[in-house]
Amino acid sequence: MEKDVHYPFVPKTNSQLRPGQFFPIALSDGRFSCGRVLAIERNAGCGARTNFVLGLLDWVDESLPTTDSIANAGVYEVATAHAKTVQECGGEILGLRPLELDDISPPSEVRSFAGGMWAKERSERRFVAGEPPPAFELREVTSPVTDEMLRPLTSPQGKLQFKSRLTETEFKRLAEWCEAHPHVHLRAYGSYDGTITDLEFLRFFPMVRSFSADALYHSLASLDGLRHLHPELESLGIGDTKKKLDLSILGRFTGLKSLYIEAQKKNLDVISGLTSLEELTLRSITLPDLSLLLPLKGLLALDLKLGGTKDLALLPKVGDLKYLELWMIKGLTDLRPVGELSSLRYLFLQALRQVERLPDMRRMNDLRRVHIETMKGLTDLSPVASAPELRDLVLVDMPHLDVDSIDCFVGHPTLQTAVLGFGSVRKSVAAEERLGLPSPEGFKINWRDV
């Protein structure tokens, strides 16, 4: 296929795009940054002929990028983009450098869509305007553990993770490092070699206040090792496992602020006793209703993903919610209880196939941001426009809507930003012109920042 591609060229569809191709992004100071094709989304429904996965390289130069000059440049941000993004950035596809030469792999999941001039604006902010140093650093540790792996963090927050069991000596070294970095999150994951079967290694980490064990489906057989963690643990994540695990040990963490549980059901009612929780994510868990969550009076953020929680009637009585995310909940049809959440600030709805109507949002006086994605049953957006303090509107992968569907937002007194992903450049651009609002900083941001 590659022999049919002649460089340079300006793509209008993704038919000539190949992973590894690169193009320049013209900056306002006369320099160039660089975009890289990471993958082609030809199997996608919407955008199958036009979309690709775009990676922005951590590279800038006074000359156009070449196969040699971009060598070893890493990717600092990824999004799904339209083929016309290349031309909008002031460039054309200049050539191809295989991704494997730079140890770049396409991401398994992409949640952001690069609408409008996102790539150019993001590059301007990084290389021209400047941006603060990263607030978060991910550190991967493997055996043998080296001094480089355990160099001091330069960011205020970070994650230390390992995917295979280490030796006792190495765990002790990690524990000493964690003592000097009390803000770090410790993560055990993967266990592709089957070595992480329990959590007894936590005896070396009584100082850790944030821990997760996930992507351990085939190997993890017990949570008993959690007894080694301090009762004042603040954040905990437990992923799906082949053998369903006993969650009763979670009851010892009465000060827990954040909890993520995936597909674990044994003694799930222990959650009711964790009354200090502020954030809760339940993934692939079916609940008959939300009565289990009623004791969580301080709950601020609730994520319900997959599973089959069809009855939201008790939702207005759950905590003091500022953020609510509902994603791919099978059988859910009625969102009316959401409209009673007067304290909610950020609502995220995605892939709720059977939802055909949004709740009236007139009483949601604190609602600032609404994100609606792949909601194919929705045709009327006017309930969102009824939110009196709405600031940000994000519509992603909504090709069934026409431009007229956003007329209810024209002249909205508080709306400041909008992302309008209608599945085609023509419709999206027409909608953007009709509404006349800029894009927000990010498609999905931390709910505490709203």
C-alpha positions in Angstrom: 0.0 0.0 0.0 2.8 2.4 0.8 4.2 2.4 -2.7 1.0 4.2 -3.9 1.6 7.2 -1.6 3.7 10.0 -3.0 5.0 12.8 -0.7 4.2 15.5 0.0 0.4 15.4 -0.2 -2.6 17.1 1.5 -5.1 14.5 2.7 -8.9 15.0 2.4 -9.7 11.5 3.6 -7.7 8.9 5.5 -7.3 6.6 2.5 -3.6 7.6 2.0 -2.8 8.0 5.7 -0.4 5.5 7.3 0.8 5.1 10.9 4.1 6.9 11.2 3.4 9.7 8.7 4.2 13.2 10.0 3.3 16.8 9.1 4.4 20.3 10.3 2.3 22.6 12.5 3.2 26.2 11.7 3.7 28.3 14.9 3.2 32.0 15.3 6.9 32.6 16.0 8.0 31.1 12.7 9.0 27.7 14.1 7.4 24.3 13.4 6.0 21.6 15.7 5.0 18.2 14.4 1.9 16.0 14.2 2.2 12.2 13.8 -0.3 9.7 12.4 -0.6 7.0 15.1 -3.5 4.9 13.7 -6.3 5.0 11.2 -9.9 4.7 12.3 -11.3 3.0 9.2 -13.4 0.6 11.3 -15.2 3.4 13.1 -18.8 4.1 12.4 -18.7 7.9 12.2 -15.6 9.2 10.5 -14.5 5.8 9.1 -13.3 7.6 5.9 -11.9 10.7 7.5 -10.6 10.2 11.0 -7.2 9.2 12.3 -5.4 9.1 15.6 -3.2 12.2 15.9 -0.2 12.4 18.2 1.5 15.7 18.9 5.3 15.3 19.2 7.4 16.9 21.9 9.5 18.5 19.1 10.0 22.0 17.8 12.4 23.4 15.3 13.0 26.4 13.0 13.0 24.0 10.0 10.3 21.6 8.7 10.3 18.2 10.4 12.2 15.4 8.6 12.5 11.7 9.2 15.8 12.3 10.9 15.0 15.4 12.9 12.0 13.9 14.7 13.9 10.7 15.7 13.2 9.7 19.3 10.7 12.5 19.8 7.9 11.4 22.2 4.2 12.0 22.0 2.8 14.4 24.6 -0.9 14.4 23.6 -3.3 12.2 21.6 -6.7 12.8 20.1 -8.9 11.6 17.2 -8.7 14.1 14.3 -10.2 14.7 10.9 -7.9 14.4 7.9 -8.3 18.1 7.1 -6.5 18.9 10.4 -3.3 18.5 8.4 -4.2 21.4 6.1 -5.7 23.4 8.9 -2.4 23.4 10.6 -0.7 24.9 7.6 1.0 21.8 6.3 0.9 18.6 4.4 2.1 15.1 5.0 5.8 15.2 4.4 6.9 11.6 4.8 6.8 8.5 7.0 9.0 7.3 9.8 7.9 3.9 11.3 6.5 4.4 14.8 8.5 1.4 16.2 11.8 3.3 15.5 10.8 5.8 18.2 9.2 3.3 20.5 5.7 4.8 19.9 2.6 2.6 20.2 -0.9 3.6 19.2 -3.1 4.1 22.3 -5.7 1.4 23.1 -8.4 4.0 23.7 -8.7 7.7 22.6 -11.3 9.8 24.4 -10.6 13.2 22.9 -11.5 14.6 19.5 -9.3 17.3 18.0 -11.9 19.7 16.8 -11.2 22.9 14.8 -7.7 24.3 15.4 -7.0 22.2 18.5 -3.7 20.8 17.3 -2.3 24.3 16.4 -3.7 25.9 19.6 -2.3 23.1 21.8 1.2 23.4 20.1 1.1 27.2 20.5 0.5 26.8 24.2 3.3 24.3 24.7 6.0 25.8 22.5 5.3 29.5 22.2 3.2 30.8 25.2 4.8 28.2 27.5 3.0 26.1 30.1 3.8 25.1 33.6 5.8 21.9 34.3 3.7 18.8 34.4 1.6 18.4 37.6 1.7 14.6 37.4 4.4 12.1 36.6 4.1 8.4 35.8 7.0 6.2 36.9 7.3 2.5 35.7 9.4 0.2 37.8 10.7 -3.2 36.7 13.2 -5.7 38.0 16.1 -5.0 38.3 15.2 -1.7 39.9 17.7 1.0 38.9 18.6 4.4 40.4 17.1 6.1 37.3 13.7 4.5 38.1 13.8 5.9 41.6 15.0 9.4 40.8 13.1 12.1 42.7 9.8 13.2 41.3 9.7 16.8 39.9 5.9 17.0 39.9 3.6 17.5 42.9 1.7 14.4 42.1 2.7 11.0 40.6 2.1 7.3 40.2 4.6 4.5 40.8 3.6 1.3 39.1 4.9 -2.2 38.5 3.5 -5.1 36.5 5.5 -8.0 37.9 6.3 -9.0 41.5 9.7 -7.6 42.6 12.2 -9.1 45.1 11.9 -8.2 48.8 15.0 -6.1 48.5 13.5 -4.2 45.6 10.2 -3.7 47.4 12.2 -2.3 50.4 13.9 0.2 48.0 10.5 1.3 46.6 9.2 1.7 50.2 12.1 4.0 51.1 11.3 6.0 47.9 7.6 6.2 48.9 8.6 7.5 52.3 10.2 10.5 50.6 7.2 10.9 48.3 4.1 10.6 50.5 1.8 12.0 47.8 2.5 9.2 45.3 0.0 6.7 44.1 1.2 3.0 44.2 -0.2 0.7 41.5 0.1 -3.0 40.9 -1.2 -4.1 37.5 -0.7 -6.4 34.5 0.9 -9.5 36.1 1.3 -10.9 32.5 3.8 -13.4 33.9 1.3 -14.4 36.6 3.6 -13.4 39.5 1.2 -11.0 41.3 -1.2 -13.4 43.0 -1.8 -11.6 46.2 -1.1 -8.2 47.9 1.2 -9.4 50.6 3.9 -7.1 49.3 1.9 -4.2 50.9 3.6 -5.1 54.2 6.4 -2.9 52.9 4.1 0.1 52.3 2.2 1.0 55.4 2.9 4.6 54.6 1.0 4.6 51.3 -2.2 6.6 51.3 -3.3 5.8 47.7 -3.2 2.3 46.1 -4.8 0.4 43.2 -4.6 -3.2 42.0 -6.1 -3.5 38.5 -5.6 -5.4 35.2 -4.8 -8.4 37.3 -7.7 -10.5 36.0 -5.9 -13.9 35.7 -3.6 -13.8 38.7 -5.0 -11.9 41.7 -6.7 -14.3 44.1 -7.0 -12.3 47.3 -7.3 -8.9 48.8 -6.2 -10.0 52.3 -2.9 -8.1 51.8 -4.8 -4.8 52.1 -4.6 -5.3 55.9 -1.1 -4.0 55.7 -2.2 -0.6 54.6 -2.9 2.2 57.1 -6.5 2.5 58.2 -6.3 6.1 57.0 -5.9 5.1 53.4 -7.4 7.8 51.2 -7.7 6.3 47.7 -8.2 2.7 46.6 -8.9 1.0 43.3 -9.8 -2.7 42.8 -10.1 -4.1 39.2 -11.8 -7.1 37.7 -10.5 -10.5 38.5 -11.4 -14.0 37.3 -12.0 -15.2 40.9 -14.4 -12.7 42.5 -12.8 -11.3 45.7 -14.1 -10.6 49.1 -14.5 -6.8 49.6 -15.3 -7.0 53.3 -11.7 -6.0 54.2 -12.5 -2.5 52.8 -14.5 -1.8 55.9 -11.3 -1.0 57.8 -10.6 2.1 55.7 -13.2 4.3 57.3 -11.4 7.5 56.1 -11.4 6.5 52.5 -12.1 9.4 50.1 -11.9 7.8 46.7 -12.9 4.3 45.7 -12.9 2.5 42.3 -14.4 -1.1 42.0 -14.8 -3.1 38.8 -16.9 -6.2 38.5 -16.5 -7.2 42.2 -19.7 -8.2 44.0 -18.8 -10.2 47.1 -19.8 -8.2 50.2 -20.3 -5.1 48.0 -22.5 -3.7 50.8 -19.3 -2.8 52.7 -19.5 0.4 50.6 -22.4 1.7 52.8 -20.1 1.9 55.8 -17.5 4.1 54.0 -19.2 7.3 54.9 -16.1 9.5 54.2 -16.2 8.7 50.5 -16.2 11.8 48.2 -15.6 9.9 44.9 -17.0 6.5 43.9 -16.7 4.7 40.6 -18.6 1.4 40.0 -17.8 -0.3 36.8 -19.4 -3.5 35.4 -21.5 -3.8 38.6 -25.3 -4.3 38.5 -27.4 -2.7 41.3 -31.1 -3.1 41.6 -31.3 0.6 42.8 -29.0 3.1 44.6 -30.1 2.3 48.1 -26.6 1.0 48.8 -25.3 4.6 48.4 -27.7 6.4 50.6 -25.4 6.5 53.7 -22.7 8.3 51.7 -23.8 11.8 52.7 -20.5 13.4 51.7 -20.3 11.9 48.2 -19.4 14.5 45.6 -18.6 12.4 42.5 -20.4 9.3 41.2 -19.4 7.3 38.1 -21.6 4.4 37.0 -20.0 2.6 34.0 -21.4 -0.5 32.2 -23.3 -2.7 34.6 -27.1 -2.6 34.7 -28.2 0.0 37.2 -31.5 0.9 35.6 -33.3 2.6 38.6 -32.0 6.1 39.4 -35.0 7.1 41.5 -32.9 7.5 44.7 -30.1 9.5 42.9 -31.3 12.9 44.4 -30.8 11.5 47.9 -27.2 10.3 47.3 -24.6 12.6 48.8 -24.2 16.2 47.6 -23.2 15.4 44.0 -21.1 17.8 42.0 -20.1 15.3 39.2 -22.1 12.5 37.7 -21.0 10.2 34.9 -23.3 7.6 33.3 -21.6 5.4 30.7 -23.0 2.4 28.7 -25.5 1.4 31.3 -27.5 -1.4 29.8 -31.3 -1.0 30.0 -31.2 2.6 31.4 -34.0 4.6 29.9 -35.1 7.2 32.5 -32.9 10.1 33.4 -35.5 12.2 35.1 -33.9 11.9 38.6 -30.8 13.6 37.2 -32.8 16.8 36.8 -33.3 17.0 40.5 -29.6 17.3 41.3 -29.5 21.0 42.2 -25.9 20.8 43.4 -24.5 19.1 40.2 -21.9 21.1 38.3 -20.7 18.6 35.7 -22.8 16.0 33.9 -21.2 13.4 31.6 -23.4 11.1 29.6 -22.1 8.6 27.1 -23.4 5.6 25.0 -26.7 5.3 26.8 -28.4 3.6 23.9 -32.0 3.5 25.2 -32.1 7.0 26.5 -34.3 9.1 24.2 -35.0 12.1 26.4 -32.9 14.3 28.6 -34.3 15.5 32.0 -35.5 19.1 32.5 -32.5 21.0 33.8 -34.2 24.2 34.9 -33.7 23.4 38.6 -30.0 22.5 38.2 -28.8 26.0 39.3 -25.1 25.0 39.7 -24.8 23.0 36.5 -21.8 24.4 34.6 -20.7 21.8 32.1 -22.6 19.1 30.1 -20.8 16.4 28.1 -22.9 14.3 25.8 -21.2 11.6 23.7 -22.5 8.9 21.3 -26.1 9.3 22.5 -27.9 8.1 19.3 -31.4 8.2 20.8 -31.3 11.9 21.5 -32.7 14.4 19.1 -33.8 17.3 21.4 -31.1 19.2 23.3 -33.3 21.9 24.6 -33.4 20.5 28.2 -29.7 21.2 28.4 -30.3 24.8 27.2 -32.7 25.2 30.2 -29.8 25.0 32.7 -29.6 28.6 33.9 -25.8 28.7 34.6 -24.5 26.5 31.8 -20.9 27.5 30.8 -19.5 24.6 28.7 -21.3 22.3 26.2 -19.5 19.3 24.7 -21.1 17.2 22.0 -19.0 14.3 20.7 -19.9 11.7 18.1 -23.4 12.9 17.5 -23.7 12.5 13.7 -27.5 12.0 13.8 -28.1 15.6 14.9 -28.5 18.4 12.4 -27.3 22.0 12.8 -30.7 23.2 13.8 -30.5 21.1 16.9 -28.3 23.7 18.6 -30.6 26.7 17.9 -31.7 26.4 21.5 -28.3 27.5 22.6 -28.0 30.6 20.4 -27.9 33.6 22.6 -27.8 31.5 25.8 -26.9 34.1 28.5 -24.2 32.1 30.3 -22.8 29.7 27.7 -19.1 30.4 27.0 -17.6 27.5 25.1 -18.8 24.6 22.9 -17.5 21.5 21.2 -19.8 20.4 18.4 -19.0 17.0 17.0 -21.6 16.2 14.4 -19.8 13.6 12.5 -18.8 15.6 9.5 -16.6 18.7 9.0 -19.4 20.4 7.1 -22.0 20.1 9.8 -19.6 20.7 12.7 -18.2 23.9 11.1 -21.7 25.1 10.2 -22.8 24.5 13.8 -19.7 26.3 15.2 -20.4 29.3 13.0 -24.0 29.4 14.1 -23.1 29.3 17.7 -20.0 31.4 17.5 -18.3 30.1 20.6 -14.7 28.9 21.2 -13.8 25.4 22.3 -13.1 24.7 26.0 -9.6 23.8 27.1 -10.3 20.0 27.3 -13.0 17.5 26.4 -12.9 15.8 29.7 -11.5 17.6 32.7 -11.3 16.9 36.4 -14.7 17.6 37.9 -13.0 19.6 40.7 -11.8 22.1 38.1 -15.3 23.0 37.0 
